[in-house]
Amino acid sequence: MKRFNVESIFPLIALIILTYALAMSFFGMPPLGKFLDPFIGVVQNEAADSSLKGISKYSVTAPVNVFYDNRGVPHIFAENTEDLYFAQGYVTASLRLWQMDFISYAAAGRLSEIVNEGLLDYDRTQRRIGMLESAKSALALMQQDTTTINAIRAYTKGVNAYISQLGYRQWPLEYKVLNYPPEPWTELKTVLVMKNMGNMLSGYEEDFNMTNLMLSMGEQQFNKYFPGIVPDISPIVKEKGGRPNPALAFEKKPTYLNSAFVSSGTLLNANTWNPQLGSNSWVLSGKKTKTGYPILCNDPHLNFSMPAIWLEMQLSAPGMNVYGVCVPGSPAVIIGFNEHIAWGITNGCDDVKDWYKLKITNDYRKYEMDGQWINLPYRIEVIKRRNRAPFYDTVYQTIQGPVVYSGSFTGSNGTQANHALRWSLHIPSNEVLTYIKLNRAQNYQDYRDAIKNYSCPVLNFSYADKAGNIAVNHQGAIAVKWPGQGRFVLDGTTREHLYTANIPSDSLPQEHNPADGILFSANQHPTDNNYPYYYNGYYAENRANRIRQLLEHTDSANVQSMMKMQLDNVSYFSAETLPVLLQYMQGRQLSVQGQRALDSMQHWKATYTLNDNMALLYNLWWKRIKDYTWDEFHSFSFQSRVPDDHILLAMLRHEPDNDYFDQQLSNVHEDAGDVVYAAFKDAIELRDSIAAKRGGPQWGNYNQVSMGHMLNISKLGVRKQPSAGAPDAIDAVSATWGPSWRMIVQLGERPQAWGIYPGGESGNPGSRYYDNFVTDWNKGSYYPLQFFISATEAGKNTTRKWILK
């Protein structure tokens, strides 16, 4: 008998251990065997473009033709709307499945199901602010409308048809990285995706901050430095006649607001939501264009991400042929045009979140209302956790809204504990129907019928049609409030602080076919102070002022001039401020280097182009002026924002001896001139330090754009691209947010359109269509949008075709 070689067993044991190890998941990592398998693992995502080839057979009632153009944009032609939305769901999933699925998890507060640690507080917050409950109630409403629910159901079937054919090999990369499988799409997931967009655009509020400022500063000082309407505005709609509404000009301190109600010493963290997320949109009537037909321009400003927020697409069925961008996870086109009309959207920026201070018993069984203690209802949220037992969270619900933070979950600092949140996002609404109807609209009446369904967040809809009509509507659920209601923390112990009605639809700010032939919205105030209703929000005037300035001098506009305007890099505010600052610098002693810089600044045109040498110095200069002026606000016991830049400019012009210019820690008394002078010298040193690190003072070296992957995997994002633009310019490019979709539509017998977004059609990092638009977008280029009238025309002008039978 042959003797057994003991040494030969060690390689065998090692192979068994390695095989076992590769098949197992450790520390939240995917099983490396599957992940690295050359036949099914991550390498298969390198060149996968399954969306652009093959024939699939699924339950559509008639053949659906999907044509892909040279940029990978799908053009879907179906014989009925049910098949169309089925195909849209299927094609969207083939391009962006993980992205839309991940957003639904995030919106619902389910991230702990797919990530081992660190996201429980996030999930609890999402549940407690009411995202999941809001989506459920909205879905119940949508199910009552046949048009809406049929579209969502067909879309859901299409997504699931795509998911059903996937094996591990075809999983999008992120599923492999996080090691979890795609789950079936649901109607609720579609609503969650839309609610996520609503949260992104309406999530900002400053009730606690404004309350503390009013108590700390007093009524007169508060209104001077934090007025409801700042100087130099270009409202979306100018009220014709009428008297000024005093509530919009001066807000009295509510009688209930005193130190006994809320302590002015409460600590506050800075709000992480970005109030500058906005957009530009304008429309010119035929009297202002070369062709005699209207032109509509839109560029919504959102956070940059990879995959990109938008997905470009054409949808065509009997009675509808529309082109534009969609939100992956929801049917219909959100911004776009058809053969008859074009529309764009910008954020309305109204404050639609209000906080109510409650009185709750220690055992959280009752809360006070109108002098009586009433039962405090609650629900149990089950938050599933990966590889751990579920977490059971108790969420209390008042007549005002959910109690987001309580004794068991106080949030980041306890400030908002035992306050109820009232938010228009909680009101059941059917925004999906708005876009379905807009896609089919043929005239102004159809447009009005579509947007009447829109509720939250408040949006500005811009409109144009080939018959020559133009319009703008500040649309959404805006509560009728008494002056100051909702700007400050409200008393949750009385029903008197509850609002019960919204501003009637026909009284919302709107304009139709103005005499001057121009309409625009850029997150500015929707009205001047003649508007009869009180409202408040987070409005930005600088881009609107520049748009007004350019449009008022525009005649015979064409597509090229509108492209130039969308890429305009002049800051209206910087141009207004610079002469005032230079006046203060006259006669000041500077070093040779400082004098050279000041001489150059005299000729600066407030431009934020890629190679501009003065923009960085100006920005640092203005920032230091703000730091010096508002140092008093840093001494507050709460986190406070400082007054609007327009307030500081007015002080520089008219109040050079204002006490705020005096430095708290200085032994001498400073005025505006001293602040401007000291800030300029500081800015030169800072500019030189930054220039040494970044390779020069050119603006593009400082304004570097990044588009991070949603999982923060650096290799899957686009990092630090030198870019032109600035937050206050029309081309509002910043480090992590800016124009997420640029679109220009020239209407006529046949619409012509151009557009681009920072990203690509595919969500697969291995695809050539993942980020192929980014470079052209950053250069300011546009793509012609290939709008085909028929499937026959599409077949003649595209090279790739996919058929769903």
CORFENMO-V537327 format. One record per residue. N is the residue number from 1. SS is DSSP state (H for helix, E for strand, - for the rest). OMEGA is omega in whole degrees, 0 to 359 (NA if undefined). NEAR is the number of other ideal C-beta (glycine too) atoms within 8 Angstrom. Layout:
N;SS;OMEGA;NEAR + N;SS;OMEGA;NEAR
This chain:
1;-;180;2 + 2;-;181;3 + 3;-;180;4 + 4;-;180;4 + 5;-;182;6 + 6;-;184;5 + 7;-;183;5 + 8;H;181;7 + 9;H;185;8 + 10;H;175;7 + 11;H;180;7 + 12;H;178;8 + 13;H;180;8 + 14;H;180;8 + 15;H;179;8 + 16;H;180;8 + 17;H;181;8 + 18;H;180;8 + 19;H;179;9 + 20;H;182;8 + 21;H;181;9 + 22;H;181;11 + 23;H;184;8 + 24;-;177;7 + 25;-;180;7 + 26;-;174;6 + 27;-;177;4 + 28;-;179;9 + 29;-;178;7 + 30;-;174;10 + 31;-;188;10 + 32;H;179;9 + 33;H;178;9 + 34;H;185;13 + 35;H;184;12 + 36;H;180;10 + 37;-;184;8 + 38;-;183;5 + 39;-;181;6 + 40;-;188;8 + 41;-;189;12 + 42;H;180;10 + 43;H;180;7 + 44;H;178;10 + 45;H;183;11 + 46;-;187;7 + 47;-;185;5 + 48;-;173;10 + 49;-;185;11 + 50;H;181;8 + 51;H;186;11 + 52;H;180;8 + 53;-;174;7 + 54;-;176;5 + 55;-;181;6 + 56;E;179;11 + 57;-;179;5 + 58;-;189;10 + 59;-;168;6 + 60;-;186;12 + 61;-;178;7 + 62;-;182;8 + 63;-;176;8 + 64;E;180;16 + 65;E;178;13 + 66;E;180;14 + 67;E;178;15 + 68;E;180;14 + 69;-;187;10 + 70;-;176;5 + 71;-;180;10 + 72;-;180;12 + 73;-;179;11 + 74;E;175;13 + 75;E;189;15 + 76;E;179;15 + 77;E;181;12 + 78;-;182;14 + 79;-;174;9 + 80;-;187;10 + 81;H;179;13 + 82;H;177;9 + 83;H;180;16 + 84;H;182;16 + 85;H;172;15 + 86;H;181;18 + 87;H;178;15 + 88;H;177;15 + 89;H;181;19 + 90;H;183;15 + 91;H;179;14 + 92;H;178;16 + 93;H;180;14 + 94;H;181;9 + 95;H;191;13 + 96;H;187;13 + 97;H;185;14 + 98;H;182;12 + 99;H;184;11 + 100;H;178;14 + 101;H;181;13 + 102;H;178;10 + 103;H;179;13 + 104;H;175;14 + 105;H;183;11 + 106;H;181;11 + 107;H;184;15 + 108;H;185;11 + 109;-;183;15 + 110;-;185;12 + 111;H;178;11 + 112;H;178;13 + 113;H;186;10 + 114;-;177;9 + 115;-;189;11 + 116;-;190;8 + 117;-;163;5 + 118;-;185;5 + 119;-;181;9 + 120;H;180;10 + 121;H;177;7 + 122;H;181;9 + 123;H;178;13 + 124;H;180;14 + 125;H;179;11 + 126;H;178;13 + 127;H;186;15 + 128;H;176;14 + 129;-;171;11 + 130;-;182;13 + 131;H;183;15 + 132;H;179;13 + 133;H;179;10 + 134;H;179;11 + 135;H;180;14 + 136;H;181;10 + 137;H;177;10 + 138;H;178;14 + 139;H;178;11 + 140;H;177;9 + 141;H;181;11 + 142;H;180;15 + 143;-;178;8 + 144;-;179;6 + 145;-;186;10 + 146;H;182;5 + 147;H;183;8 + 148;H;187;12 + 149;H;176;12 + 150;H;178;11 + 151;H;181;14 + 152;H;181;15 + 153;H;178;9 + 154;H;178;16 + 155;H;180;15 + 156;H;178;14 + 157;H;179;11 + 158;H;177;18 + 159;H;183;14 + 160;H;175;11 + 161;H;177;14 + 162;H;181;13 + 163;H;186;12 + 164;H;182;6 + 165;-;185;7 + 166;-;164;8 + 167;-;181;6 + 168;H;181;7 + 169;H;184;8 + 170;H;178;9 + 171;-;170;11 + 172;-;187;11 + 173;H;186;13 + 174;H;175;10 + 175;H;179;12 + 176;H;180;15 + 177;H;182;11 + 178;H;175;10 + 179;-;171;11 + 180;-;185;7 + 181;-;171;5 + 182;-;175;10 + 183;-;180;5 + 184;-;175;5 + 185;-;179;12 + 186;-;176;7 + 187;H;180;12 + 188;H;179;9 + 189;H;178;13 + 190;H;180;16 + 191;H;178;15 + 192;H;178;16 + 193;H;179;16 + 194;H;178;14 + 195;H;177;14 + 196;H;176;13 + 197;H;177;9 + 198;H;178;12 + 199;H;182;12 + 200;H;185;10 + 201;H;182;10 + 202;H;187;14 + 203;-;185;8 + 204;-;174;11 + 205;-;183;9 + 206;-;184;11 + 207;H;182;14 + 208;H;180;13 + 209;H;180;13 + 210;H;177;11 + 211;H;180;12 + 212;H;180;15 + 213;H;178;11 + 214;H;180;13 + 215;H;184;11 + 216;H;187;8 + 217;H;186;8 + 218;-;189;8 + 219;H;184;8 + 220;H;182;6 + 221;H;179;8 + 222;H;182;13 + 223;H;177;10 + 224;H;187;8 + 225;H;177;9 + 226;-;183;9 + 227;-;177;10 + 228;-;178;9 + 229;-;181;9 + 230;-;177;9 + 231;-;172;5 + 232;-;179;7 + 233;-;175;13 + 234;-;187;9 + 235;-;178;11 + 236;-;181;15 + 237;-;176;11 + 238;-;180;7 + 239;-;182;9 + 240;-;182;4 + 241;-;180;4 + 242;-;180;7 + 243;-;178;4 + 244;-;177;8 + 245;-;185;12 + 246;H;182;6 + 247;H;179;11 + 248;H;181;11 + 249;H;184;10 + 250;-;180;8 + 251;-;178;10 + 252;-;178;7 + 253;-;178;10 + 254;-;185;7 + 255;-;181;4 + 256;-;189;6 + 257;-;177;12 + 258;-;185;6 + 259;-;177;7 + 260;-;181;3 + 261;-;179;9 + 262;-;184;11 + 263;-;177;5 + 264;-;179;10 + 265;-;181;6 + 266;-;178;11 + 267;-;180;9 + 268;-;171;12 + 269;-;177;8 + 270;-;177;5 + 271;-;184;9 + 272;-;178;4 + 273;-;186;7 + 274;-;181;8 + 275;-;179;9 + 276;-;174;10 + 277;-;186;12 + 278;-;179;13 + 279;E;170;14 + 280;E;170;18 + 281;E;174;17 + 282;E;181;13 + 283;E;179;18 + 284;E;176;13 + 285;-;182;13 + 286;H;180;10 + 287;H;182;6 + 288;H;185;12 + 289;E;180;15 + 290;-;184;6 + 291;-;186;8 + 292;-;176;6 + 293;-;179;11 + 294;-;171;16 + 295;E;177;16 + 296;E;180;19 + 297;E;181;15 + 298;E;171;15 + 299;E;178;13 + 300;E;181;13 + 301;E;181;13 + 302;E;176;9 + 303;E;176;10 + 304;-;176;13 + 305;-;171;10 + 306;E;356;15 + 307;-;183;12 + 308;-;181;13 + 309;-;187;10 + 310;E;173;13 + 311;E;183;12 + 312;E;187;12 + 313;E;169;16 + 314;E;179;13 + 315;E;183;14 + 316;E;175;14 + 317;E;179;13 + 318;-;181;6 + 319;-;182;5 + 320;E;172;12 + 321;E;191;11 + 322;E;181;13 + 323;E;176;13 + 324;E;179;12 + 325;E;180;15 + 326;E;168;15 + 327;E;180;12 + 328;-;182;14 + 329;-;182;14 + 330;-;179;13 + 331;-;175;14 + 332;-;176;12 + 333;-;184;14 + 334;-;177;12 + 335;E;181;13 + 336;E;185;13 + 337;E;169;14 + 338;E;183;15 + 339;-;187;7 + 340;-;188;8 + 341;E;170;16 + 342;E;178;15 + 343;E;175;14 + 344;E;181;15 + 345;E;170;14 + 346;E;180;16 + 347;E;178;14 + 348;-;175;14 + 349;-;175;11 + 350;E;176;12 + 351;-;181;13 + 352;-;176;14 + 353;E;181;13 + 354;E;181;12 + 355;E;181;14 + 356;E;178;16 + 357;E;186;12 + 358;-;166;13 + 359;-;186;7 + 360;E;176;13 + 361;-;183;9 + 362;-;180;4 + 363;-;178;4 + 364;-;176;11 + 365;-;183;6 + 366;E;173;9 + 367;E;186;12 + 368;E;175;11 + 369;E;179;10 + 370;-;175;6 + 371;-;179;4 + 372;E;177;6 + 373;E;182;6 + 374;E;183;8 + 375;E;178;5 + 376;-;181;13 + 377;E;178;6 + 378;E;172;9 + 379;E;179;7 + 380;E;176;8 + 381;E;178;13 + 382;E;181;7 + 383;E;180;15 + 384;E;181;8 + 385;E;182;11 + 386;-;177;11 + 387;-;178;4 + 388;E;178;6 + 389;E;178;4 + 390;E;176;8 + 391;E;181;10 + 392;E;184;8 + 393;E;179;11 + 394;E;180;11 + 395;E;182;12 + 396;E;185;12 + 397;E;177;10 + 398;-;179;13 + 399;-;177;5 + 400;-;184;10 + 401;-;182;11 + 402;E;172;13 + 403;E;189;15 + 404;E;181;11 + 405;E;183;12 + 406;E;182;12 + 407;-;182;7 + 408;-;181;4 + 409;E;189;10 + 410;-;183;8 + 411;-;187;11 + 412;-;183;3 + 413;-;176;8 + 414;-;184;7 + 415;-;188;10 + 416;-;178;9 + 417;E;179;10 + 418;-;171;10 + 419;E;177;14 + 420;E;180;13 + 421;E;172;15 + 422;E;190;11 + 423;E;182;12 + 424;H;176;13 + 425;H;180;13 + 426;H;182;10 + 427;-;179;8 + 428;-;183;7 + 429;-;185;11 + 430;-;179;13 + 431;H;181;12 + 432;H;181;16 + 433;H;177;13 + 434;H;184;12 + 435;H;175;14 + 436;H;181;13 + 437;H;177;12 + 438;H;181;14 + 439;H;183;13 + 440;H;187;11 + 441;-;180;13 + 442;-;183;8 + 443;-;184;11 + 444;H;179;11 + 445;H;176;6 + 446;H;179;12 + 447;H;179;16 + 448;H;178;9 + 449;H;181;9 + 450;H;188;13 + 451;H;179;12 + 452;-;179;7 + 453;-;188;11 + 454;-;186;11 + 455;-;188;10 + 456;-;357;13 + 457;-;177;13 + 458;-;179;15 + 459;E;168;12 + 460;E;176;16 + 461;E;172;14 + 462;E;188;18 + 463;E;171;16 + 464;E;174;16 + 465;E;186;15 + 466;-;174;12 + 467;-;176;6 + 468;-;180;9 + 469;-;172;12 + 470;E;182;16 + 471;E;170;16 + 472;E;181;17 + 473;E;173;12 + 474;E;197;14 + 475;E;176;11 + 476;-;179;15 + 477;-;179;11 + 478;-;186;11 + 479;E;170;11 + 480;-;186;8 + 481;-;169;10 + 482;-;186;6 + 483;-;180;8 + 484;-;182;12 + 485;E;180;11 + 486;-;175;12 + 487;-;179;10 + 488;E;176;11 + 489;-;183;12 + 490;E;181;13 + 491;E;182;10 + 492;-;181;14 + 493;-;182;9 + 494;-;178;8 + 495;H;179;7 + 496;H;182;5 + 497;H;175;9 + 498;-;172;8 + 499;-;190;8 + 500;-;183;4 + 501;-;174;5 + 502;E;175;7 + 503;-;181;9 + 504;-;185;6 + 505;H;182;6 + 506;H;177;4 + 507;H;176;7 + 508;-;180;12 + 509;-;182;11 + 510;E;181;9 + 511;E;183;9 + 512;E;177;8 + 513;-;178;6 + 514;-;184;9 + 515;-;183;3 + 516;-;173;5 + 517;-;179;10 + 518;E;174;13 + 519;E;181;12 + 520;E;173;16 + 521;E;181;16 + 522;-;177;14 + 523;-;178;13 + 524;-;176;15 + 525;-;179;11 + 526;-;182;13 + 527;-;167;12 + 528;-;186;10 + 529;-;175;10 + 530;-;182;12 + 531;-;188;12 + 532;-;181;6 + 533;-;174;10 + 534;-;173;11 + 535;-;173;11 + 536;-;182;8 + 537;E;188;9 + 538;-;192;8 + 539;-;180;9 + 540;-;187;13 + 541;-;192;13 + 542;H;180;10 + 543;H;179;17 + 544;H;179;16 + 545;H;179;14 + 546;H;177;14 + 547;H;178;15 + 548;H;181;10 + 549;H;182;9 + 550;H;184;10 + 551;H;180;12 + 552;-;180;8 + 553;-;182;6 + 554;-;170;11 + 555;-;180;5 + 556;-;180;6 + 557;E;173;11 + 558;-;184;11 + 559;H;182;10 + 560;H;180;6 + 561;H;178;9 + 562;H;174;12 + 563;H;179;12 + 564;H;181;8 + 565;H;177;12 + 566;H;181;14 + 567;-;181;10 + 568;-;185;11 + 569;-;177;13 + 570;E;174;13 + 571;E;179;13 + 572;H;183;13 + 573;H;178;12 + 574;H;179;12 + 575;H;178;10 + 576;H;187;10 + 577;H;188;12 + 578;H;179;12 + 579;H;180;7 + 580;H;180;11 + 581;H;180;14 + 582;H;178;11 + 583;H;179;7 + 584;H;183;12 + 585;H;181;10 + 586;-;178;6 + 587;-;180;2 + 588;-;180;8 + 589;-;181;2 + 590;-;172;9 + 591;-;178;5 + 592;H;180;6 + 593;H;180;7 + 594;H;180;11 + 595;H;177;9 + 596;H;179;8 + 597;H;179;11 + 598;H;178;12 + 599;H;179;8 + 600;H;180;10 + 601;H;179;12 + 602;-;185;7 + 603;-;182;6 + 604;-;183;12 + 605;-;180;6 + 606;-;182;11 + 607;E;179;9 + 608;-;177;15 + 609;-;186;9 + 610;-;187;9 + 611;-;179;7 + 612;-;184;11 + 613;-;187;10 + 614;-;185;9 + 615;H;180;13 + 616;H;180;14 + 617;H;179;14 + 618;H;182;13 + 619;H;178;9 + 620;H;178;13 + 621;H;182;12 + 622;H;179;13 + 623;H;180;9 + 624;H;176;14 + 625;H;178;13 + 626;H;180;11 + 627;H;180;9 + 628;H;186;13 + 629;H;188;11 + 630;-;180;12 + 631;H;179;11 + 632;H;182;7 + 633;H;178;9 + 634;H;180;6 + 635;H;176;6 + 636;-;180;9 + 637;-;177;6 + 638;-;178;12 + 639;-;186;8 + 640;-;168;10 + 641;-;182;5 + 642;-;180;6 + 643;-;180;7 + 644;-;181;7 + 645;H;179;9 + 646;H;178;11 + 647;H;179;12 + 648;H;178;13 + 649;H;178;12 + 650;H;177;10 + 651;H;179;14 + 652;H;181;14 + 653;H;193;7 + 654;H;184;6 + 655;-;183;9 + 656;-;180;10 + 657;-;178;7 + 658;-;184;8 + 659;H;181;5 + 660;H;178;8 + 661;H;180;14 + 662;-;183;9 + 663;-;182;8 + 664;-;186;7 + 665;-;182;4 + 666;-;179;8 + 667;-;178;2 + 668;-;181;4 + 669;-;180;5 + 670;-;172;11 + 671;-;184;10 + 672;H;180;13 + 673;H;179;8 + 674;H;180;9 + 675;H;181;14 + 676;H;181;13 + 677;H;180;11 + 678;H;180;11 + 679;H;180;14 + 680;H;179;16 + 681;H;177;10 + 682;H;184;10 + 683;H;179;13 + 684;H;179;12 + 685;H;179;8 + 686;H;179;10 + 687;H;182;13 + 688;H;178;9 + 689;H;179;8 + 690;H;181;12 + 691;H;180;12 + 692;H;181;6 + 693;H;187;6 + 694;H;178;8 + 695;-;177;5 + 696;-;184;6 + 697;-;182;11 + 698;-;185;12 + 699;H;181;15 + 700;H;177;11 + 701;H;180;12 + 702;H;182;10 + 703;-;184;15 + 704;E;187;11 + 705;E;175;17 + 706;E;176;12 + 707;E;186;13 + 708;-;175;12 + 709;E;184;11 + 710;-;176;10 + 711;-;179;8 + 712;-;173;7 + 713;-;190;8 + 714;H;183;8 + 715;H;182;4 + 716;H;178;9 + 717;-;176;12 + 718;E;191;10 + 719;E;165;7 + 720;E;174;6 + 721;E;177;10 + 722;E;187;10 + 723;-;170;11 + 724;-;177;13 + 725;-;181;12 + 726;-;184;15 + 727;-;182;6 + 728;-;179;10 + 729;E;175;15 + 730;-;174;14 + 731;-;192;15 + 732;-;181;16 + 733;-;175;12 + 734;-;186;12 + 735;-;185;7 + 736;-;178;8 + 737;E;181;11 + 738;E;183;12 + 739;E;183;13 + 740;E;178;14 + 741;E;175;14 + 742;E;182;12 + 743;E;174;17 + 744;E;182;15 + 745;E;175;13 + 746;E;183;13 + 747;-;181;14 + 748;-;177;9 + 749;-;172;3 + 750;-;183;7 + 751;-;172;13 + 752;E;187;10 + 753;E;177;14 + 754;E;180;12 + 755;E;177;13 + 756;E;172;12 + 757;-;183;14 + 758;-;180;15 + 759;-;179;13 + 760;-;184;13 + 761;-;186;10 + 762;-;173;13 + 763;-;182;11 + 764;-;182;12 + 765;-;179;9 + 766;-;184;9 + 767;-;175;11 + 768;-;179;5 + 769;-;184;11 + 770;-;183;14 + 771;-;188;9 + 772;-;177;9 + 773;-;194;14 + 774;H;183;13 + 775;H;180;6 + 776;H;177;9 + 777;H;182;12 + 778;H;178;10 + 779;H;182;6 + 780;-;179;8 + 781;-;177;7 + 782;-;173;9 + 783;E;170;10 + 784;E;180;7 + 785;-;187;10 + 786;-;180;10 + 787;-;183;12 + 788;-;181;12 + 789;-;184;7 + 790;-;176;8 + 791;H;179;10 + 792;H;179;6 + 793;H;178;9 + 794;H;180;13 + 795;H;181;10 + 796;H;187;6 + 797;H;175;8 + 798;-;184;13 + 799;-;182;4 + 800;E;184;8 + 801;E;181;9 + 802;E;184;14 + 803;E;169;10 + 804;E;183;14 + 805;-;NA;9
